[in-house]
Amino acid sequence: MTYYEIIKLSKEPIDRLNSAGFRLEDCQYLALYEDYKRMHEAGDKMTYIVSVLHDRYHVCERKVYDLIKRFGRHCTIGAV
């Protein structure tokens, strides 16, 4: 299967994800957000959580804050 064929088969879901504001590279940060949710539910402070995730996933602290905000946002109704 070629790259073109994969995109053509996946066009509709990709378009929906794109219109909802999803970014393809966000898939690599799912584990980071799951760790955030676990730590947040355990009562850890946001500054501590961001510091731990920054070290664990080797991304800057600003990126961790941005990912937490983006992953916690509700999707638009028209996009789903």
Secondary structure, DSSP 8 states (H G I E B T S, - for coil): --HHHHHHHTHHHHHHHHHTT--GGGGGGHHHHHHHHHHHHTT--HHHHHHHHHHHHT--HHHHHHHHHHHHS---GGG-
